[in-house]
Amino acid sequence: MIARIVGTLIYKSFDHVIIDAYGIGYRVFVPLTTFYELPEVGQSVTLNIHTHVKQDAISLFGFYSSSEKEIFKLMIAVTGIGPRLAMNILSGISADELIRAVSQGNLSRLVSIPGVGKKMGERMILELKDKVMPISSEEMVSTITESMKQQEQVKEDALSALVNLGYKKGLAKEALEKVVNETTESITIDVVLKESLKILAG
C-alpha cells in the first residue's frame, strides 16, 4: 500500500493532481483544502496517501496533513460514505473543524456541508463521535503546548529587551512574572514590556 508520495507536481486541478515520483506519474485525488496548499506545478510536493482498493480499480487519495488523512479513513467507515463523498465533505470543511463539529454534536454545522443531509449528519455524529474524541484531545494538548512555547518566547524576548535597557536581570524577571500572571490581555511582547516598565518605574 502507498502511504506517502514525494515527487514533482506536474499537474493540478480542483479534484486531482499528478505527481512524478522517480519517473512514474501518480494520479492522486485531493480535497480542496489540500489543493489550496499545493505548490506551483514543477515544484516538489509531499502528500499523505490513502490507497483505496476495489475489485476493478486502485485509487489514491492525497492529503496535505496527516489529520485530514485520518479523518478521511474514519469517514469512509461510516455507513453510506464512500471515498468520493468523504473527499467532497473535506472540501467543504477543514479536518479540525469537522472534528469539533462531530465531537460537539453540532448537527447544523455538518448539514451545512454540501452533500450532507440531516440523516447523514446524525449518522456521522453517532458513528464518529467516540472515534474523533481522542483526536480532539490531542489537538487541544498540542494547542496548549504551542501557546506555552509562545508565552515563554515572549518572556525571553521581553527580558532581553529590559536588560538591554539597563534593568537588572533579577528585577526584570520578577516584573515579567508579575505581568504574565496578572494580565488579562493577550501575552504579546508589546503588552508585557509596557506593563513591566510601569512596575519597574514605580
C-alpha positions in Angstrom: 0.0 0.0 0.0 1.2 3.5 -0.8 1.1 5.7 2.3 3.1 8.7 1.2 4.3 10.2 -2.1 7.2 12.7 -2.5 7.8 13.9 -6.0 7.4 16.7 -8.6 3.9 18.2 -9.1 3.3 18.0 -12.9 -0.4 18.7 -13.0 -3.1 20.0 -10.6 -6.8 20.6 -10.8 -9.5 21.1 -8.2 -10.1 17.4 -7.7 -6.9 15.6 -8.6 -3.1 16.0 -9.1 -0.4 14.1 -10.9 2.9 13.7 -9.1 6.0 12.4 -10.9 8.0 10.2 -8.5 11.1 8.5 -10.0 9.6 8.6 -13.5 6.2 7.3 -12.5 3.2 9.6 -12.7 0.7 9.0 -9.9 -2.8 10.4 -10.2 -4.0 11.4 -6.7 -7.5 12.7 -5.8 -7.4 15.6 -3.3 -9.9 17.7 -1.4 -10.0 21.5 -1.9 -8.3 22.0 1.5 -5.2 20.2 0.2 -5.5 21.8 -3.3 -5.1 25.3 -1.8 -1.9 24.2 0.0 -0.2 22.8 -3.2 2.9 24.5 -4.6 3.1 25.6 -8.2 3.5 23.0 -11.0 7.1 21.9 -11.4 7.9 22.2 -7.7 8.4 19.4 -5.1 5.3 18.2 -3.2 4.7 15.7 -0.4 1.2 14.1 0.2 -0.1 11.7 2.8 -1.8 8.9 0.8 -4.7 6.6 1.4 -4.7 3.7 -1.1 -8.3 2.5 -1.8 -8.6 -0.9 -3.4 -11.7 -2.1 -5.2 -12.1 -5.2 -7.4 -11.7 -3.1 -10.6 -9.5 -0.2 -9.5 -6.9 1.1 -7.2 -7.4 4.8 -6.3 -5.0 7.1 -4.5 -6.4 9.9 -2.2 -3.9 12.5 -1.0 -3.9 14.9 1.9 -1.6 17.8 2.9 -1.9 17.0 6.6 -2.0 13.6 8.4 -5.1 14.7 10.4 -7.0 15.0 7.1 -6.0 11.5 6.1 -7.0 10.1 9.5 -10.5 11.8 9.3 -10.9 10.5 5.8 -10.2 7.0 6.9 -12.8 7.3 9.7 -15.4 8.8 7.4 -15.3 6.0 4.8 -16.0 3.6 7.6 -19.3 5.3 8.2 -22.4 3.7 6.6 -23.2 5.4 3.3 -20.0 7.4 3.0 -17.7 6.3 0.2 -14.3 7.8 -0.8 -15.7 10.4 -3.2 -18.3 11.7 -0.7 -15.7 11.8 2.0 -13.5 14.0 -0.3 -16.4 16.3 -1.0 -17.0 16.7 2.7 -13.4 17.5 3.4 -13.6 20.1 0.5 -16.4 21.8 2.4 -14.8 21.8 5.9 -11.4 21.6 7.4 -10.4 18.5 9.3 -10.0 20.4 12.6 -13.5 22.0 12.2 -15.0 18.6 11.3 -13.5 17.0 14.4 -15.0 19.8 16.5 -18.4 19.6 14.9 -18.7 15.8 15.4 -17.2 15.8 18.9 -19.7 18.6 20.0 -22.6 17.0 18.1 -23.0 20.2 16.0 -25.6 18.9 13.5 -26.3 22.3 12.0 -22.7 22.7 11.0 -22.5 19.3 9.5 -25.6 19.7 7.3 -24.2 23.0 6.0 -21.6 20.9 4.2 -22.6 20.3 0.6 -23.7 16.6 0.2 -24.5 16.1 3.9 -28.2 15.9 4.8 -29.7 15.6 8.3 -29.7 11.8 8.3 -26.1 11.6 7.1 -25.0 14.2 9.7 -26.7 12.3 12.5 -25.0 9.1 11.4 -21.6 10.8 11.3 -22.1 12.1 14.9 -23.4 8.6 16.0 -20.6 6.6 14.4 -17.7 9.0 14.7 -18.1 10.9 18.0 -16.2 8.3 20.1 -13.5 7.9 17.4 -12.7 11.6 17.0 -12.6 12.4 20.7 -9.0 11.2 21.1 -8.0 13.2 18.1 -9.8 16.3 19.5 -7.9 15.8 22.8 -4.6 15.5 21.1 -5.4 18.7 19.2 -6.2 20.5 22.4 -3.0 19.4 24.1 -1.0 20.4 21.0 -2.7 23.9 21.1 -1.9 24.4 24.8 1.7 23.3 24.3 2.2 25.7 21.4 0.6 28.5 23.4 3.0 27.8 26.3 6.0 27.8 24.0 5.0 31.2 22.5 4.5 32.6 26.0 8.0 31.5 27.1 9.4 33.1 23.9 7.7 36.4 24.6 9.1 36.3 28.2 12.6 35.6 27.0 12.4 38.4 24.4 11.0 40.9 26.9 13.6 40.0 29.5 16.4 40.6 26.9 14.9 44.0 26.0 14.6 45.1 29.6 18.2 44.0 30.4 19.4 46.0 27.3 17.6 49.0 28.7 19.7 48.8 31.8 17.5 47.0 34.3 18.9 44.2 36.5 18.0 40.8 35.3 16.5 39.6 38.6 14.3 42.7 39.0 13.2 42.5 35.3 12.4 38.8 35.7 10.2 39.5 38.7 8.3 42.2 36.9 7.8 40.0 33.9 6.4 37.1 36.0 4.0 39.5 37.8 2.7 40.9 34.5 2.3 37.4 32.9 0.4 36.1 36.0 -1.9 39.1 36.4 -2.6 40.4 32.9 -5.9 39.6 31.3 -4.8 40.7 27.8 -3.1 38.6 25.2 0.5 37.9 26.1 2.4 39.9 23.5 5.8 41.5 23.6 4.3 45.0 23.5 1.9 44.4 26.4 4.5 42.6 28.5 7.1 45.3 28.0 4.7 48.1 28.6 3.3 46.7 31.9 6.8 45.6 33.1 8.2 49.1 32.6 5.4 50.5 34.7 6.3 48.2 37.5 10.0 48.9 37.3 9.4 52.6 37.1 7.4 52.5 40.2 
